[in-house]
Amino acid sequence: MSTILLDLLFWIIVFVVFVYGFKWLQRRKKGKENDTES
């Protein structure tokens, strides 16, 4: 594996984790206020 490919893979994982965590946080926040949408 080349270093460029490893770097790309690393950043993709970081991005996916960040987006997933952000969506999870928003869902929790929305659920606390009102759970009309689940």
C-alpha positions in Angstrom: 0.0 0.0 0.0 1.2 3.5 -0.8 1.3 6.2 1.8 -1.1 8.3 -0.3 -3.7 5.5 -0.3 -3.3 5.1 3.5 -3.7 8.8 4.0 -6.9 8.9 1.9 -8.3 5.9 3.8 -7.5 7.6 7.1 -9.3 10.8 6.1 -12.3 8.9 4.8 -12.7 7.1 8.1 -12.3 10.4 10.0 -15.0 12.0 7.8 -17.4 9.1 8.2 -17.0 9.0 12.0 -17.5 12.8 12.2 -20.6 12.8 10.1 -22.1 9.8 11.9 -21.4 11.4 15.3 -22.9 14.7 14.2 -26.1 13.0 13.0 -26.3 11.0 16.2 -25.9 14.1 18.4 -28.6 16.0 16.4 -31.0 13.0 16.7 -30.4 13.0 20.5 -30.9 16.7 20.8 -34.1 16.6 18.8 -35.4 13.6 20.8 -35.0 15.5 24.1 -37.0 18.5 22.9 -39.8 16.5 21.2 -40.1 13.1 19.6 -42.7 13.7 17.0 -40.2 12.4 14.5 -38.4 9.2 15.3 
